[in-house]
Amino acid sequence: MYELDYSKMGVRICQVRKLKGLSQIELAKKCGISLSFMGHIERGTKK
């Protein structure tokens, strides 16, 4: 078994978000989470 690298995952989420032309707030609204939490996810500081 392996551990997930949340920092790499966050970077990938950020890359795809930008490719799709979405802001953090737009993606956060689509996901039903706060902008603050979306920032933590992209930085890999929260799961």
mmCIF file as Biopython writes it, N, C-alpha, C and O atoms, coordinates in Angstrom:
data_model
#
loop_
_atom_site.group_PDB
_atom_site.id
_atom_site.type_symbol
_atom_site.label_atom_id
_atom_site.label_alt_id
_atom_site.label_comp_id
_atom_site.label_asym_id
_atom_site.label_entity_id
_atom_site.label_seq_id
_atom_site.pdbx_PDB_ins_code
_atom_site.Cartn_x
_atom_site.Cartn_y
_atom_site.Cartn_z
_atom_site.occupancy
_atom_site.B_iso_or_equiv
_atom_site.auth_seq_id
_atom_site.auth_asym_id
_atom_site.pdbx_PDB_model_num
ATOM 1   N N  . MET A ? 1  ? 0.837   -1.184 0.000   1.0 0.0 1  A 1 
ATOM 2   C CA . MET A ? 1  ? 0.000   0.000  0.000   1.0 0.0 1  A 1 
ATOM 3   C C  . MET A ? 1  ? 0.879   1.242  0.000   1.0 0.0 1  A 1 
ATOM 4   O O  . MET A ? 1  ? 2.035   1.192  0.421   1.0 0.0 1  A 1 
ATOM 5   N N  . TYR A ? 2  ? 0.336   2.345  -0.468  1.0 0.0 2  A 1 
ATOM 6   C CA . TYR A ? 2  ? 1.102   3.586  -0.547  1.0 0.0 2  A 1 
ATOM 7   C C  . TYR A ? 2  ? 0.312   4.740  0.052   1.0 0.0 2  A 1 
ATOM 8   O O  . TYR A ? 2  ? -0.907  4.671  0.207   1.0 0.0 2  A 1 
ATOM 9   N N  . GLU A ? 3  ? 1.034   5.796  0.381   1.0 0.0 3  A 1 
ATOM 10  C CA . GLU A ? 3  ? 0.386   6.993  0.923   1.0 0.0 3  A 1 
ATOM 11  C C  . GLU A ? 3  ? 0.184   8.004  -0.191  1.0 0.0 3  A 1 
ATOM 12  O O  . GLU A ? 3  ? 1.015   8.131  -1.090  1.0 0.0 3  A 1 
ATOM 13  N N  . LEU A ? 4  ? -0.908  8.709  -0.124  1.0 0.0 4  A 1 
ATOM 14  C CA . LEU A ? 4  ? -1.168  9.755  -1.106  1.0 0.0 4  A 1 
ATOM 15  C C  . LEU A ? 4  ? -0.310  10.974 -0.811  1.0 0.0 4  A 1 
ATOM 16  O O  . LEU A ? 4  ? -0.097  11.332 0.347   1.0 0.0 4  A 1 
ATOM 17  N N  . ASP A ? 5  ? 0.179   11.603 -1.863  1.0 0.0 5  A 1 
ATOM 18  C CA . ASP A ? 5  ? 0.953   12.835 -1.730  1.0 0.0 5  A 1 
ATOM 19  C C  . ASP A ? 5  ? -0.023  13.990 -1.971  1.0 0.0 5  A 1 
ATOM 20  O O  . ASP A ? 5  ? -0.311  14.345 -3.114  1.0 0.0 5  A 1 
ATOM 21  N N  . TYR A ? 6  ? -0.523  14.567 -0.883  1.0 0.0 6  A 1 
ATOM 22  C CA . TYR A ? 6  ? -1.544  15.601 -0.988  1.0 0.0 6  A 1 
ATOM 23  C C  . TYR A ? 6  ? -1.020  16.884 -1.616  1.0 0.0 6  A 1 
ATOM 24  O O  . TYR A ? 6  ? -1.791  17.632 -2.218  1.0 0.0 6  A 1 
ATOM 25  N N  . SER A ? 7  ? 0.273   17.153 -1.488  1.0 0.0 7  A 1 
ATOM 26  C CA . SER A ? 7  ? 0.844   18.332 -2.133  1.0 0.0 7  A 1 
ATOM 27  C C  . SER A ? 7  ? 0.795   18.189 -3.646  1.0 0.0 7  A 1 
ATOM 28  O O  . SER A ? 7  ? 0.397   19.120 -4.347  1.0 0.0 7  A 1 
ATOM 29  N N  . LYS A ? 8  ? 1.195   17.033 -4.149  1.0 0.0 8  A 1 
ATOM 30  C CA . LYS A ? 8  ? 1.158   16.788 -5.596  1.0 0.0 8  A 1 
ATOM 31  C C  . LYS A ? 8  ? -0.275  16.778 -6.105  1.0 0.0 8  A 1 
ATOM 32  O O  . LYS A ? 8  ? -0.556  17.278 -7.195  1.0 0.0 8  A 1 
ATOM 33  N N  . MET A ? 9  ? -1.173  16.214 -5.322  1.0 0.0 9  A 1 
ATOM 34  C CA . MET A ? 9  ? -2.574  16.178 -5.717  1.0 0.0 9  A 1 
ATOM 35  C C  . MET A ? 9  ? -3.123  17.602 -5.822  1.0 0.0 9  A 1 
ATOM 36  O O  . MET A ? 9  ? -3.851  17.926 -6.760  1.0 0.0 9  A 1 
ATOM 37  N N  . GLY A ? 10 ? -2.770  18.445 -4.858  1.0 0.0 10 A 1 
ATOM 38  C CA . GLY A ? 10 ? -3.227  19.828 -4.866  1.0 0.0 10 A 1 
ATOM 39  C C  . GLY A ? 10 ? -2.707  20.599 -6.059  1.0 0.0 10 A 1 
ATOM 40  O O  . GLY A ? 10 ? -3.431  21.396 -6.657  1.0 0.0 10 A 1 
ATOM 41  N N  . VAL A ? 11 ? -1.440  20.362 -6.410  1.0 0.0 11 A 1 
ATOM 42  C CA . VAL A ? 11 ? -0.855  21.019 -7.582  1.0 0.0 11 A 1 
ATOM 43  C C  . VAL A ? 11 ? -1.611  20.595 -8.832  1.0 0.0 11 A 1 
ATOM 44  O O  . VAL A ? 11 ? -1.900  21.420 -9.698  1.0 0.0 11 A 1 
ATOM 45  N N  . ARG A ? 12 ? -1.928  19.325 -8.925  1.0 0.0 12 A 1 
ATOM 46  C CA . ARG A ? 12 ? -2.656  18.806 -10.104 1.0 0.0 12 A 1 
ATOM 47  C C  . ARG A ? 12 ? -4.063  19.404 -10.172 1.0 0.0 12 A 1 
ATOM 48  O O  . ARG A ? 12 ? -4.522  19.774 -11.253 1.0 0.0 12 A 1 
ATOM 49  N N  . ILE A ? 13 ? -4.746  19.503 -9.043  1.0 0.0 13 A 1 
ATOM 50  C CA . ILE A ? 13 ? -6.079  20.115 -9.016  1.0 0.0 13 A 1 
ATOM 51  C C  . ILE A ? 13 ? -5.988  21.559 -9.503  1.0 0.0 13 A 1 
ATOM 52  O O  . ILE A ? 13 ? -6.823  22.001 -10.292 1.0 0.0 13 A 1 
ATOM 53  N N  . CYS A ? 14 ? -4.993  22.284 -9.044  1.0 0.0 14 A 1 
ATOM 54  C CA . CYS A ? 14 ? -4.792  23.673 -9.448  1.0 0.0 14 A 1 
ATOM 55  C C  . CYS A ? 14 ? -4.534  23.769 -10.952 1.0 0.0 14 A 1 
ATOM 56  O O  . CYS A ? 14 ? -5.097  24.636 -11.620 1.0 0.0 14 A 1 
ATOM 57  N N  . GLN A ? 15 ? -3.696  22.894 -11.484 1.0 0.0 15 A 1 
ATOM 58  C CA . GLN A ? 15 ? -3.391  22.902 -12.915 1.0 0.0 15 A 1 
ATOM 59  C C  . GLN A ? 15 ? -4.646  22.666 -13.756 1.0 0.0 15 A 1 
ATOM 60  O O  . GLN A ? 15 ? -4.900  23.387 -14.721 1.0 0.0 15 A 1 
ATOM 61  N N  . VAL A ? 16 ? -5.414  21.670 -13.388 1.0 0.0 16 A 1 
ATOM 62  C CA . VAL A ? 16 ? -6.623  21.339 -14.144 1.0 0.0 16 A 1 
ATOM 63  C C  . VAL A ? 16 ? -7.654  22.457 -14.021 1.0 0.0 16 A 1 
ATOM 64  O O  . VAL A ? 16 ? -8.324  22.799 -14.995 1.0 0.0 16 A 1 
ATOM 65  N N  . ARG A ? 17 ? -7.779  23.027 -12.816 1.0 0.0 17 A 1 
ATOM 66  C CA . ARG A ? 17 ? -8.706  24.144 -12.611 1.0 0.0 17 A 1 
ATOM 67  C C  . ARG A ? 17 ? -8.372  25.288 -13.555 1.0 0.0 17 A 1 
ATOM 68  O O  . ARG A ? 17 ? -9.258  25.848 -14.202 1.0 0.0 17 A 1 
ATOM 69  N N  . LYS A ? 18 ? -7.090  25.631 -13.631 1.0 0.0 18 A 1 
ATOM 70  C CA . LYS A ? 18 ? -6.661  26.735 -14.492 1.0 0.0 18 A 1 
ATOM 71  C C  . LYS A ? 18 ? -6.857  26.405 -15.970 1.0 0.0 18 A 1 
ATOM 72  O O  . LYS A ? 18 ? -7.252  27.270 -16.751 1.0 0.0 18 A 1 
ATOM 73  N N  . LEU A ? 19 ? -6.583  25.158 -16.358 1.0 0.0 19 A 1 
ATOM 74  C CA . LEU A ? 19 ? -6.804  24.741 -17.747 1.0 0.0 19 A 1 
ATOM 75  C C  . LEU A ? 19 ? -8.268  24.887 -18.157 1.0 0.0 19 A 1 
ATOM 76  O O  . LEU A ? 19 ? -8.576  25.203 -19.307 1.0 0.0 19 A 1 
ATOM 77  N N  . LYS A ? 20 ? -9.160  24.655 -17.202 1.0 0.0 20 A 1 
ATOM 78  C CA . LYS A ? 20 ? -10.591 24.757 -17.477 1.0 0.0 20 A 1 
ATOM 79  C C  . LYS A ? 20 ? -11.104 26.185 -17.319 1.0 0.0 20 A 1 
ATOM 80  O O  . LYS A ? 20 ? -12.288 26.449 -17.527 1.0 0.0 20 A 1 
ATOM 81  N N  . GLY A ? 21 ? -10.209 27.107 -16.949 1.0 0.0 21 A 1 
ATOM 82  C CA . GLY A ? 21 ? -10.574 28.516 -16.838 1.0 0.0 21 A 1 
ATOM 83  C C  . GLY A ? 21 ? -11.429 28.847 -15.628 1.0 0.0 21 A 1 
ATOM 84  O O  . GLY A ? 21 ? -12.219 29.790 -15.657 1.0 0.0 21 A 1 
ATOM 85  N N  . LEU A ? 22 ? -11.273 28.074 -14.568 1.0 0.0 22 A 1 
ATOM 86  C CA . LEU A ? 22 ? -12.054 28.304 -13.358 1.0 0.0 22 A 1 
ATOM 87  C C  . LEU A ? 22 ? -11.211 29.018 -12.308 1.0 0.0 22 A 1 
ATOM 88  O O  . LEU A ? 22 ? -10.011 28.771 -12.190 1.0 0.0 22 A 1 
ATOM 89  N N  . SER A ? 23 ? -11.841 29.895 -11.557 1.0 0.0 23 A 1 
ATOM 90  C CA . SER A ? 23 ? -11.175 30.501 -10.405 1.0 0.0 23 A 1 
ATOM 91  C C  . SER A ? 23 ? -11.328 29.553 -9.222  1.0 0.0 23 A 1 
ATOM 92  O O  . SER A ? 23 ? -12.114 28.606 -9.272  1.0 0.0 23 A 1 
ATOM 93  N N  . GLN A ? 24 ? -10.576 29.814 -8.164  1.0 0.0 24 A 1 
ATOM 94  C CA . GLN A ? 24 ? -10.712 28.988 -6.963  1.0 0.0 24 A 1 
ATOM 95  C C  . GLN A ? 24 ? -12.130 29.086 -6.408  1.0 0.0 24 A 1 
ATOM 96  O O  . GLN A ? 24 ? -12.703 28.084 -5.982  1.0 0.0 24 A 1 
ATOM 97  N N  . ILE A ? 25 ? -12.691 30.280 -6.414  1.0 0.0 25 A 1 
ATOM 98  C CA . ILE A ? 25 ? -14.041 30.447 -5.847  1.0 0.0 25 A 1 
ATOM 99  C C  . ILE A ? 25 ? -15.078 29.699 -6.682  1.0 0.0 25 A 1 
ATOM 100 O O  . ILE A ? 25 ? -16.015 29.123 -6.127  1.0 0.0 25 A 1 
ATOM 101 N N  . GLU A ? 26 ? -14.924 29.701 -8.003  1.0 0.0 26 A 1 
ATOM 102 C CA . GLU A ? 26 ? -15.867 28.966 -8.855  1.0 0.0 26 A 1 
ATOM 103 C C  . GLU A ? 26 ? -15.798 27.468 -8.577  1.0 0.0 26 A 1 
ATOM 104 O O  . GLU A ? 26 ? -16.828 26.805 -8.455  1.0 0.0 26 A 1 
ATOM 105 N N  . LEU A ? 27 ? -14.583 26.941 -8.479  1.0 0.0 27 A 1 
ATOM 106 C CA . LEU A ? 27 ? -14.434 25.505 -8.212  1.0 0.0 27 A 1 
ATOM 107 C C  . LEU A ? 27 ? -14.930 25.163 -6.815  1.0 0.0 27 A 1 
ATOM 108 O O  . LEU A ? 27 ? -15.574 24.133 -6.617  1.0 0.0 27 A 1 
ATOM 109 N N  . ALA A ? 28 ? -14.631 26.022 -5.846  1.0 0.0 28 A 1 
ATOM 110 C CA . ALA A ? 28 ? -15.101 25.783 -4.480  1.0 0.0 28 A 1 
ATOM 111 C C  . ALA A ? 28 ? -16.627 25.718 -4.439  1.0 0.0 28 A 1 
ATOM 112 O O  . ALA A ? 28 ? -17.191 24.844 -3.781  1.0 0.0 28 A 1 
ATOM 113 N N  . LYS A ? 29 ? -17.298 26.641 -5.139  1.0 0.0 29 A 1 
ATOM 114 C CA . LYS A ? 29 ? -18.764 26.633 -5.179  1.0 0.0 29 A 1 
ATOM 115 C C  . LYS A ? 29 ? -19.285 25.352 -5.815  1.0 0.0 29 A 1 
ATOM 116 O O  . LYS A ? 29 ? -20.246 24.762 -5.322  1.0 0.0 29 A 1 
ATOM 117 N N  . LYS A ? 30 ? -18.656 24.913 -6.911  1.0 0.0 30 A 1 
ATOM 118 C CA . LYS A ? 30 ? -19.081 23.670 -7.581  1.0 0.0 30 A 1 
ATOM 119 C C  . LYS A ? 30 ? -18.907 22.462 -6.675  1.0 0.0 30 A 1 
ATOM 120 O O  . LYS A ? 30 ? -19.683 21.509 -6.743  1.0 0.0 30 A 1 
ATOM 121 N N  . CYS A ? 31 ? -17.874 22.506 -5.815  1.0 0.0 31 A 1 
ATOM 122 C CA . CYS A ? 31 ? -17.585 21.391 -4.901  1.0 0.0 31 A 1 
ATOM 123 C C  . CYS A ? 31 ? -18.371 21.489 -3.592  1.0 0.0 31 A 1 
ATOM 124 O O  . CYS A ? 31 ? -18.434 20.527 -2.827  1.0 0.0 31 A 1 
ATOM 125 N N  . GLY A ? 32 ? -18.968 22.657 -3.341  1.0 0.0 32 A 1 
ATOM 126 C CA . GLY A ? 32 ? -19.716 22.832 -2.099  1.0 0.0 32 A 1 
ATOM 127 C C  . GLY A ? 32 ? -18.831 23.028 -0.892  1.0 0.0 32 A 1 
ATOM 128 O O  . GLY A ? 32 ? -19.192 22.646 0.221   1.0 0.0 32 A 1 
ATOM 129 N N  . ILE A ? 33 ? -17.655 23.633 -1.112  1.0 0.0 33 A 1 
ATOM 130 C CA . ILE A ? 33 ? -16.737 23.897 -0.006  1.0 0.0 33 A 1 
ATOM 131 C C  . ILE A ? 33 ? -16.370 25.376 0.005   1.0 0.0 33 A 1 
ATOM 132 O O  . ILE A ? 33 ? -16.659 26.098 -0.949  1.0 0.0 33 A 1 
ATOM 133 N N  . SER A ? 34 ? -15.732 25.826 1.085   1.0 0.0 34 A 1 
ATOM 134 C CA . SER A ? 34 ? -15.349 27.236 1.188   1.0 0.0 34 A 1 
ATOM 135 C C  . SER A ? 34 ? -14.099 27.515 0.348   1.0 0.0 34 A 1 
ATOM 136 O O  . SER A ? 34 ? -13.332 26.610 0.021   1.0 0.0 34 A 1 
ATOM 137 N N  . LEU A ? 35 ? -13.924 28.779 0.014   1.0 0.0 35 A 1 
ATOM 138 C CA . LEU A ? 35 ? -12.733 29.200 -0.715  1.0 0.0 35 A 1 
ATOM 139 C C  . LEU A ? 35 ? -11.478 28.886 0.098   1.0 0.0 35 A 1 
ATOM 140 O O  . LEU A ? 35 ? -10.469 28.442 -0.452  1.0 0.0 35 A 1 
ATOM 141 N N  . SER A ? 36 ? -11.545 29.115 1.395   1.0 0.0 36 A 1 
ATOM 142 C CA . SER A ? 36 ? -10.416 28.836 2.276   1.0 0.0 36 A 1 
ATOM 143 C C  . SER A ? 36 ? -10.010 27.367 2.209   1.0 0.0 36 A 1 
ATOM 144 O O  . SER A ? 36 ? -8.825  27.047 2.108   1.0 0.0 36 A 1 
ATOM 145 N N  . PHE A ? 37 ? -11.003 26.475 2.266   1.0 0.0 37 A 1 
ATOM 146 C CA . PHE A ? 37 ? -10.716 25.046 2.220   1.0 0.0 37 A 1 
ATOM 147 C C  . PHE A ? 37 ? -10.138 24.660 0.864   1.0 0.0 37 A 1 
ATOM 148 O O  . PHE A ? 37 ? -9.241  23.820 0.792   1.0 0.0 37 A 1 
ATOM 149 N N  . MET A ? 38 ? -10.644 25.270 -0.218  1.0 0.0 38 A 1 
ATOM 150 C CA . MET A ? 38 ? -10.111 24.990 -1.553  1.0 0.0 38 A 1 
ATOM 151 C C  . MET A ? 38 ? -8.629  25.377 -1.613  1.0 0.0 38 A 1 
ATOM 152 O O  . MET A ? 38 ? -7.820  24.656 -2.197  1.0 0.0 38 A 1 
ATOM 153 N N  . GLY A ? 39 ? -8.281  26.508 -1.011  1.0 0.0 39 A 1 
ATOM 154 C CA . GLY A ? 39 ? -6.882  26.922 -0.971  1.0 0.0 39 A 1 
ATOM 155 C C  . GLY A ? 39 ? -6.017  25.921 -0.225  1.0 0.0 39 A 1 
ATOM 156 O O  . GLY A ? 39 ? -4.904  25.616 -0.654  1.0 0.0 39 A 1 
ATOM 157 N N  . HIS A ? 40 ? -6.520  25.415 0.880   1.0 0.0 40 A 1 
ATOM 158 C CA . HIS A ? 40 ? -5.783  24.400 1.644   1.0 0.0 40 A 1 
ATOM 159 C C  . HIS A ? 40 ? -5.587  23.130 0.821   1.0 0.0 40 A 1 
ATOM 160 O O  . HIS A ? 40 ? -4.516  22.525 0.852   1.0 0.0 40 A 1 
ATOM 161 N N  . ILE A ? 41 ? -6.603  22.736 0.098   1.0 0.0 41 A 1 
ATOM 162 C CA . ILE A ? 41 ? -6.499  21.533 -0.732  1.0 0.0 41 A 1 
ATOM 163 C C  . ILE A ? 41 ? -5.417  21.720 -1.794  1.0 0.0 41 A 1 
ATOM 164 O O  . ILE A ? 41 ? -4.580  20.841 -1.995  1.0 0.0 41 A 1 
ATOM 165 N N  . GLU A ? 42 ? -5.439  22.864 -2.467  1.0 0.0 42 A 1 
ATOM 166 C CA . GLU A ? 42 ? -4.455  23.116 -3.526  1.0 0.0 42 A 1 
ATOM 167 C C  . GLU A ? 42 ? -3.035  23.205 -2.971  1.0 0.0 42 A 1 
ATOM 168 O O  . GLU A ? 42 ? -2.078  22.863 -3.665  1.0 0.0 42 A 1 
ATOM 169 N N  . ARG A ? 43 ? -2.892  23.656 -1.740  1.0 0.0 43 A 1 
ATOM 170 C CA . ARG A ? 43 ? -1.566  23.729 -1.117  1.0 0.0 43 A 1 
ATOM 171 C C  . ARG A ? 43 ? -1.155  22.398 -0.480  1.0 0.0 43 A 1 
ATOM 172 O O  . ARG A ? 43 ? 0.003   22.212 -0.105  1.0 0.0 43 A 1 
ATOM 173 N N  . GLY A ? 44 ? -2.101  21.490 -0.363  1.0 0.0 44 A 1 
ATOM 174 C CA . GLY A ? 44 ? -1.808  20.182 0.220   1.0 0.0 44 A 1 
ATOM 175 C C  . GLY A ? 44 ? -1.747  20.185 1.723   1.0 0.0 44 A 1 
ATOM 176 O O  . GLY A ? 44 ? -1.161  19.285 2.326   1.0 0.0 44 A 1 
ATOM 177 N N  . THR A ? 45 ? -2.356  21.205 2.351   1.0 0.0 45 A 1 
ATOM 178 C CA . THR A ? 45 ? -2.301  21.303 3.816   1.0 0.0 45 A 1 
ATOM 179 C C  . THR A ? 45 ? -3.522  20.692 4.491   1.0 0.0 45 A 1 
ATOM 180 O O  . THR A ? 45 ? -3.534  20.528 5.711   1.0 0.0 45 A 1 
ATOM 181 N N  . LYS A ? 46 ? -4.549  20.354 3.715   1.0 0.0 46 A 1 
ATOM 182 C CA . LYS A ? 46 ? -5.739  19.690 4.253   1.0 0.0 46 A 1 
ATOM 183 C C  . LYS A ? 46 ? -6.135  18.564 3.310   1.0 0.0 46 A 1 
ATOM 184 O O  . LYS A ? 46 ? -5.874  18.612 2.108   1.0 0.0 46 A 1 
ATOM 185 N N  . LYS A ? 47 ? -6.766  17.558 3.881   1.0 0.0 47 A 1 
ATOM 186 C CA . LYS A ? 47 ? -7.210  16.396 3.088   1.0 0.0 47 A 1 
ATOM 187 C C  . LYS A ? 47 ? -8.648  16.569 2.670   1.0 0.0 47 A 1 
ATOM 188 O O  . LYS A ? 47 ? -9.204  15.701 1.997   1.0 0.0 47 A 1 
#
